[in-house]
Amino acid sequence: MPHRSSYAAIDLGSNSFHLLIARLEHDQLRVLDRVKDMVRLVGGVDKRGRLDAQTRANALASLSRFRQLLEGIPEHQIRVAATQSFRKLRHPGQFISAAEQALGAPIEIISGREEARLVYQGVYANHPLSKHKRLVIDIGGGSTELALGRSRKLLVSESMQYGCVVSSQDYFGDGKITSKRWTKAIANVCRDMQENTLRFTETGFREVIGASGTIRAIQAIAVNMGWTEQHINSEVLQRLQQAMTTAGHIDKLDLPGLSERRRPVLAGGVAILAALFQTMHINSMTVSSAALREGLLQDLIGRLHNDDPRDSSIAAFMQRHAVDQRQSQAVASTVSYLLGLVAEPWSISSAQTKLLLLAAQVHEAGLAIANSQYQLHTAYLLQHSDLPGFSQLEQRYLAVLARWHRRSITAEWHDGLPERLHAPAARAVALLRLAVILQRNRMQMNCAQLQLRVQQNEMTLMLPSGWLTEHPLTAQDLQQEQTALGPLGITLQLRESADVIAVAASLPS
């Protein structure tokens, strides 16, 4: 049974759901358990983004089985990523809520490029020694991810709307496999991929590594047929295409190494890989046993051990938008001080603390666009920028905090956030607003003389006697804030007392 020293990564792919549980021993991950369920979620999502009832039930049943294996693992040591099929859902929040309840853990929908980055990290962890530029290809059920890097550093990444399930449905939907259909499938994929793959060929690479089920299935067939000892090359793909057209129908495929579950989606996957070999001039590919779930584990452990890729993403974001570093640090330091006073009574988790501190660093990024209503610009940038390391929900959470860190708050302030995050986000917004008010004069006010006490959704700001008179602008802002916080369901009380000075004497400046 997994326990508190274990970590879990769950990859909710378009074709299969994967669970990986491991323990960190001597700086190495030792796998304790693996589970794979072929749910084929993408097959149950129609063109309008609606999920059919049977696929939904199968997915929730799979997550319920996963839940049993997660017992005993702390939530902050579990990472769950949902990919292309979840991105296609018309109303993802409804299904996510039911899925989180079945699994017993939060689910993040990640972008295609973030998926590519995580796949690259997973493959790098299993193949760390090469000094050459390497291209990693992952063909999933609903999309294909490409990532090119040198050593651990990712240089280029892309996600394309081609997957083995979707392509099999589009080109071989009735099960027939003919040479004409092969030609059409490969030609269409090549045409659509050409623009996206240009950046990779221009950057150049020496090695190619394939990941995930489609590519491993192709390798297994080729090895069992005696076509190769390990690598996949153009000849392997040609022989496989010939074997499939000779069979003429998916139901007649009898290839050693091909599982019954993989059979219905093999043709589309082979067509995608053949198109990639052609457009990217690939001669040979090695195959990795690692993929997205291993990347999730590496990323999770990095987050917990001060190697969080989100930090470098935010640093680059701040530089790109010329954020005032001094003011950013002043607000973030004030938020950190306030968190130290209220994190325990408000039960603010480490994950929520992290996002609040990041939001404090970038809350003024919108000034690079315009001073007027800059909080709107900041929110837009945070939600729609490519920020490696962040899930879509994390970016939305940052955007909400930035959007409402100043000015009036409307009743719809929490739109786009799941209900479980409404209360934490309200408290985070309140703390960020308070920090911004206290540092409004941009003179790095020493806030150690202030105390903040909370009970339920009530905040009481304790100030030294005469403090409000000595700081008239801040006093006015704080008094207005007492009304402004109403839509958050949080109240703010201001108290002046001589006793606060004695408390402040023991606090760091």
C-alpha positions in Angstrom: 0.0 0.0 0.0 1.4 3.4 -0.9 2.2 5.7 2.0 3.2 9.3 2.8 6.6 8.9 1.1 5.0 8.0 -2.2 4.2 10.1 -5.2 1.5 9.6 -7.8 1.1 10.9 -11.3 -2.0 10.3 -13.3 -2.2 11.0 -17.1 -5.8 11.3 -18.3 -5.1 10.9 -22.0 -7.5 10.9 -24.9 -7.0 7.1 -25.5 -5.9 5.8 -22.1 -5.8 6.8 -18.4 -2.5 6.0 -16.7 -1.6 5.9 -13.0 2.0 5.7 -11.9 3.0 5.5 -8.2 6.7 5.8 -7.2 8.9 6.4 -4.1 11.9 8.7 -4.1 14.9 6.7 -2.9 18.5 8.1 -3.0 17.3 10.8 -5.5 15.9 8.2 -7.8 12.3 7.2 -8.4 11.4 3.6 -7.7 8.2 2.6 -9.4 5.8 0.8 -7.0 2.7 0.4 -9.2 1.4 1.1 -12.7 -2.2 1.0 -13.9 -3.5 1.6 -17.4 -7.2 1.8 -18.5 -8.0 2.2 -22.2 -11.0 4.5 -21.8 -10.9 6.1 -25.3 -12.4 9.4 -24.0 -11.8 11.1 -27.3 -14.1 8.6 -29.1 -16.9 9.7 -26.8 -16.6 13.5 -27.5 -18.6 14.7 -30.5 -17.9 17.7 -32.7 -19.9 20.0 -30.4 -17.7 19.0 -27.4 -20.4 16.8 -25.8 -19.3 13.6 -23.9 -21.6 10.6 -24.4 -23.0 8.9 -21.3 -21.3 5.5 -21.7 -17.8 7.0 -22.1 -18.4 9.3 -19.2 -19.4 6.3 -17.0 -16.4 4.3 -18.1 -14.1 7.2 -17.3 -15.6 7.8 -13.8 -15.4 4.0 -13.1 -11.7 4.0 -14.0 -11.0 7.0 -11.8 -12.8 5.3 -8.9 -10.5 2.3 -9.3 -7.5 4.6 -9.3 -8.7 6.3 -6.1 -8.2 3.1 -4.1 -4.5 3.1 -5.0 -4.1 6.7 -3.9 -5.1 6.1 -0.3 -2.4 7.2 2.1 -0.7 9.5 -0.4 -0.9 13.2 0.6 -2.8 15.3 -1.9 0.2 17.6 -2.5 2.2 14.6 -3.6 -0.4 13.7 -6.3 -0.4 15.3 -9.8 -3.3 14.7 -12.2 -3.1 16.0 -15.8 -5.9 16.0 -18.4 -5.0 16.4 -22.0 -6.6 16.9 -25.5 -10.0 15.3 -25.0 -10.6 17.4 -21.8 -9.5 20.5 -23.8 -12.2 19.7 -26.4 -15.1 19.5 -23.9 -17.8 22.2 -24.3 -18.4 22.3 -20.6 -15.3 20.8 -19.0 -16.1 22.1 -15.5 -19.2 19.8 -15.2 -17.2 16.6 -16.0 -14.1 17.7 -14.1 -16.2 18.1 -10.9 -17.6 14.6 -11.2 -14.1 13.2 -12.1 -12.4 14.9 -9.1 -15.1 13.4 -6.8 -14.5 9.9 -8.3 -10.7 10.2 -8.0 -10.5 12.1 -4.8 -7.8 14.5 -6.1 -7.7 17.8 -8.1 -7.4 17.5 -11.9 -5.5 20.0 -14.1 -6.3 20.5 -17.7 -2.9 21.2 -19.3 -2.3 22.9 -22.7 -0.8 21.1 -25.6 2.6 22.7 -25.3 2.7 22.0 -21.6 1.9 18.4 -22.4 4.8 18.4 -24.8 7.1 19.9 -22.2 6.2 17.3 -19.6 6.7 14.4 -22.1 10.1 15.8 -22.8 11.0 15.9 -19.1 9.8 12.3 -18.7 11.9 11.1 -21.6 14.9 13.1 -20.5 14.8 11.5 -17.0 15.0 8.1 -18.7 17.6 9.1 -21.3 19.7 11.8 -19.6 23.2 11.2 -21.1 23.1 12.6 -24.6 24.6 16.0 -25.4 22.9 16.2 -28.8 19.7 18.0 -29.7 16.9 15.5 -29.6 13.4 15.5 -30.9 10.7 13.7 -28.8 7.5 12.6 -30.5 4.4 11.5 -28.6 1.3 10.3 -30.5 -1.7 10.3 -28.3 -5.3 9.5 -28.9 -6.4 13.1 -29.7 -3.2 15.0 -30.4 0.5 14.6 -31.2 3.1 16.4 -29.2 6.6 17.4 -30.4 9.4 18.6 -28.2 12.9 19.5 -29.1 15.7 20.2 -26.6 19.3 19.7 -25.6 19.9 17.9 -22.3 17.3 19.1 -19.9 16.6 22.4 -21.7 13.5 22.5 -23.9 14.0 24.6 -27.1 10.9 24.1 -29.2 7.5 22.5 -28.4 4.2 22.1 -30.3 1.0 20.2 -30.1 -1.0 19.2 -33.2 -4.6 18.2 -33.5 -3.8 14.7 -34.8 -4.1 11.6 -32.7 -4.4 7.8 -33.3 -8.1 7.6 -32.3 -9.2 10.7 -34.3 -7.1 9.8 -37.4 -8.3 6.2 -37.3 -11.9 7.5 -37.2 -11.3 10.0 -40.0 -9.5 7.8 -42.5 -10.3 4.2 -41.5 -13.6 4.7 -39.7 -15.4 1.7 -41.3 -12.4 -0.5 -40.7 -11.3 -0.8 -44.4 -7.5 -0.3 -45.0 -6.6 0.5 -48.6 -3.6 2.0 -50.4 -5.7 4.9 -51.5 -6.7 5.7 -47.9 -3.1 5.4 -46.8 -2.1 7.9 -49.4 -4.9 10.3 -48.5 -4.3 10.1 -44.8 -0.5 10.7 -45.0 -0.9 13.5 -47.5 -3.4 15.3 -45.4 -1.4 15.0 -42.2 1.8 16.1 -44.0 0.0 19.2 -45.4 -1.4 20.2 -42.0 1.8 19.5 -40.1 4.2 21.2 -42.5 3.9 24.7 -41.0 4.2 23.5 -37.4 7.2 21.2 -38.0 9.2 23.9 -39.8 10.5 25.3 -36.5 11.9 21.9 -35.6 13.7 21.3 -38.8 15.2 24.7 -38.8 16.4 24.3 -35.2 17.8 20.9 -36.2 18.3 17.7 -34.2 20.5 14.6 -34.1 18.3 12.1 -32.2 14.7 11.2 -32.3 12.9 9.4 -29.5 9.3 8.2 -29.6 7.0 7.8 -26.6 3.6 6.4 -25.6 1.4 3.6 -26.7 1.2 4.1 -30.5 5.0 4.2 -31.0 5.6 1.4 -28.5 3.0 -0.8 -30.3 4.7 -0.2 -33.7 8.1 -1.1 -32.2 6.6 -4.3 -30.6 5.1 -5.4 -33.9 8.4 -4.7 -35.8 10.5 -6.6 -33.3 8.2 -9.6 -33.3 8.1 -9.6 -37.1 11.9 -9.5 -37.3 12.0 -6.2 -39.1 14.2 -4.5 -36.5 16.0 -5.2 -33.3 15.0 -2.0 -31.6 14.7 1.1 -33.8 11.8 2.3 -36.0 12.8 3.5 -39.4 11.1 4.2 -42.7 11.4 0.6 -43.9 9.6 -0.6 -40.8 6.7 1.8 -41.4 6.5 0.8 -45.1 6.4 -2.9 -44.2 3.7 -2.2 -41.6 1.6 -0.3 -44.0 2.0 -3.1 -46.6 0.9 -5.7 -44.0 -2.1 -3.6 -43.1 -3.3 -3.0 -46.6 -2.8 -6.7 -47.4 -5.1 -7.5 -44.5 -7.6 -5.0 -45.9 -9.6 -4.6 -42.7 -8.8 -3.7 -39.1 -10.6 -6.9 -37.9 -8.3 -9.0 -40.1 -5.1 -7.7 -38.6 -3.1 -10.5 -37.2 0.3 -9.0 -36.2 2.4 -10.4 -33.4 2.8 -7.8 -30.6 -0.5 -6.1 -31.5 -3.0 -6.1 -28.6 -6.7 -6.3 -29.1 -7.2 -2.9 -27.4 -4.6 -1.2 -29.7 -6.0 -2.8 -33.0 -8.8 -0.3 -33.7 -6.5 2.8 -33.5 -3.3 1.4 -35.0 -3.9 2.6 -38.6 -4.3 6.2 -37.7 -1.2 6.2 -35.5 1.0 4.6 -38.1 -0.3 7.2 -40.7 0.7 10.1 -38.3 4.2 8.6 -37.7 4.8 8.0 -41.4 3.8 11.6 -42.1 6.2 12.9 -39.4 9.0 10.8 -40.8 8.4 12.3 -44.2 7.9 16.0 -43.3 10.7 16.1 -40.7 13.2 13.9 -42.7 13.5 11.4 -39.9 15.7 8.3 -40.7 15.5 6.4 -37.4 13.8 6.6 -34.0 14.5 5.0 -30.7 11.6 4.3 -28.3 11.3 5.3 -24.7 9.3 3.6 -22.0 8.7 7.0 -20.3 6.1 9.6 -21.3 3.8 12.2 -19.8 3.2 10.4 -16.4 7.0 10.2 -15.8 7.3 13.9 -16.7 4.5 14.7 -14.2 6.4 12.9 -11.5 9.6 14.7 -12.3 7.8 18.1 -12.3 5.9 17.3 -9.1 9.1 16.4 -7.2 10.8 19.5 -8.6 7.9 21.7 -7.3 8.3 20.1 -3.8 12.1 20.4 -3.8 12.8 24.0 -5.0 13.1 23.2 -8.6 9.8 24.5 -9.9 9.6 25.4 -13.6 6.9 27.9 -12.8 9.5 30.2 -11.2 11.5 30.6 -14.4 8.3 31.1 -16.4 7.2 33.9 -14.1 10.7 35.5 -14.2 10.6 35.5 -18.0 7.0 36.8 -18.0 8.1 39.7 -15.7 11.1 40.5 -17.9 9.0 40.4 -21.1 6.5 42.9 -19.7 8.9 45.1 -17.9 7.5 44.6 -14.4 8.8 47.0 -11.7 11.0 44.5 -9.8 11.2 46.6 -6.7 7.5 47.2 -6.3 6.8 43.5 -7.2 9.1 42.4 -4.4 7.6 44.8 -1.9 4.0 43.5 -2.6 5.2 39.9 -2.6 7.0 40.4 0.7 4.0 42.0 2.3 1.8 39.1 1.1 4.3 36.7 2.5 4.2 38.5 5.9 0.4 38.5 5.9 0.3 34.8 5.0 2.6 34.1 8.0 -0.1 35.5 10.2 -3.2 33.9 8.6 -2.2 30.7 6.7 -2.8 28.4 9.6 -6.2 29.7 10.8 -7.4 30.0 7.2 -6.0 26.6 6.2 -4.2 28.1 3.2 -2.4 25.2 1.5 1.2 25.3 0.1 -0.1 25.2 -3.4 -2.4 28.2 -2.8 0.4 30.0 -1.1 2.6 29.5 -4.1 0.1 30.8 -6.6 -0.7 33.9 -4.4 3.0 34.8 -4.1 3.4 34.4 -7.9 0.3 36.6 -8.5 1.8 39.2 -6.2 5.0 39.3 -8.3 3.2 39.9 -11.6 0.1 41.9 -10.6 1.3 45.0 -12.4 2.3 43.3 -15.7 -0.6 45.0 -17.5 1.1 48.4 -17.1 3.2 47.4 -20.1 0.0 47.8 -22.2 -1.8 50.7 -20.5 -2.1 52.4 -17.1 -5.9 52.6 -17.2 -7.6 49.4 -16.0 -4.2 47.7 -16.1 -5.5 44.9 -13.9 -7.7 43.7 -16.9 -4.6 43.6 -19.1 -2.6 41.6 -16.5 -5.4 39.1 -16.2 -5.6 38.6 -19.9 -1.8 38.1 -20.2 -1.8 35.6 -17.4 -4.6 33.6 -18.8 -3.6 33.5 -22.4 0.2 33.5 -22.3 2.3 30.4 -22.9 3.6 29.8 -19.3 5.5 26.5 -19.1 4.8 24.6 -15.8 1.3 25.9 -15.3 -2.0 24.1 -15.9 -4.9 26.0 -17.5 -6.6 26.2 -14.2 -3.5 27.6 -12.5 -3.3 30.3 -15.1 -6.9 31.1 -14.7 -6.4 31.3 -10.9 -3.6 33.7 -11.3 -5.7 35.8 -13.7 -8.5 36.0 -11.2 -6.2 37.2 -8.5 -4.6 39.8 -10.7 -8.0 40.9 -12.2 -9.5 41.7 -8.8 -6.5 43.0 -6.9 -7.8 46.6 -7.2 -10.9 48.6 -8.0 -14.4 47.3 -7.4 -15.3 43.6 -7.3 -18.4 42.2 -9.1 -20.5 39.3 -8.0 -19.2 37.3 -11.0 -15.6 37.6 -9.8 -15.1 33.8 -9.5 -16.3 32.9 -13.0 -14.2 30.2 -14.5 -13.0 28.7 -11.2 -14.4 25.4 -9.8 -16.5 25.8 -6.7 -13.8 24.2 -4.5 -11.5 27.2 -5.2 -14.0 30.0 -4.6 -13.2 30.3 -0.8 -9.4 30.0 -1.2 -9.5 32.5 -4.1 -11.6 35.0 -2.2 -9.1 34.9 0.7 -6.2 35.2 -1.7 -7.7 38.2 -3.4 -8.4 39.9 -0.1 -4.7 39.4 1.0 -3.3 40.6 -2.3 -5.6 43.7 -2.2 -4.4 44.5 1.3 -0.8 44.1 0.4 -1.2 46.4 -2.7 -2.9 49.1 -0.6 -0.1 49.0 2.1 2.5 49.4 -0.6 0.7 51.9 -2.8 3.2 54.7 -2.1 5.9 52.5 -3.6 8.2 53.4 -0.8 8.5 49.8 0.6 6.5 50.4 3.7 7.6 48.4 6.8 4.5 46.4 7.6 6.0 44.6 10.6 4.2 46.9 13.0 0.9 45.7 11.6 -1.0 42.6 12.8 -3.7 40.7 11.0 -6.1 38.4 12.7 -8.7 36.2 11.0 -11.7 34.2 12.1 -13.8 32.5 9.5 -14.2 35.2 6.8 -13.5 38.1 9.1 -10.2 40.0 8.9 -9.1 42.4 11.7 -6.2 44.6 10.9 -4.5 45.7 14.1 -2.6 49.1 13.9 -0.5 51.1 16.3 -2.3 54.1 17.9 -2.4 57.0 15.6 -1.3 55.0 12.6 -4.3 55.9 10.4 -3.8 59.6 11.1 -0.2 59.4 10.1 -1.0 57.6 6.9 -4.1 59.4 5.6 -4.1 58.0 2.0 -3.7 54.4 3.2 -6.4 55.0 5.8 -8.8 56.2 3.1 -8.0 53.1 0.9 -8.5 50.8 3.9 -11.8 52.3 4.8 -13.0 52.0 1.2 -11.8 48.4 1.2 -14.2 47.6 4.0 -17.0 48.0 1.5 -15.1 46.8 -1.6 -14.6 43.3 -0.1 -18.3 42.6 0.1 -18.7 40.5 -3.0 -15.9 38.2 -1.7 -18.0 37.5 1.4 -15.1 38.8 3.6 -15.2 41.6 6.1 -12.4 43.9 7.2 -12.2 45.6 10.6 -9.6 48.2 11.5 -8.4 48.5 15.1 -5.8 50.9 16.6 -4.2 49.9 19.9 -1.0 50.8 21.8 -0.5 47.1 22.4 0.3 46.6 18.8 3.6 48.4 19.1 4.9 46.0 21.7 4.0 43.1 19.4 5.7 44.7 16.5 9.0 45.2 18.4 9.7 41.4 18.2 8.9 41.2 14.4 11.5 41.3 11.6 11.5 44.5 9.6 
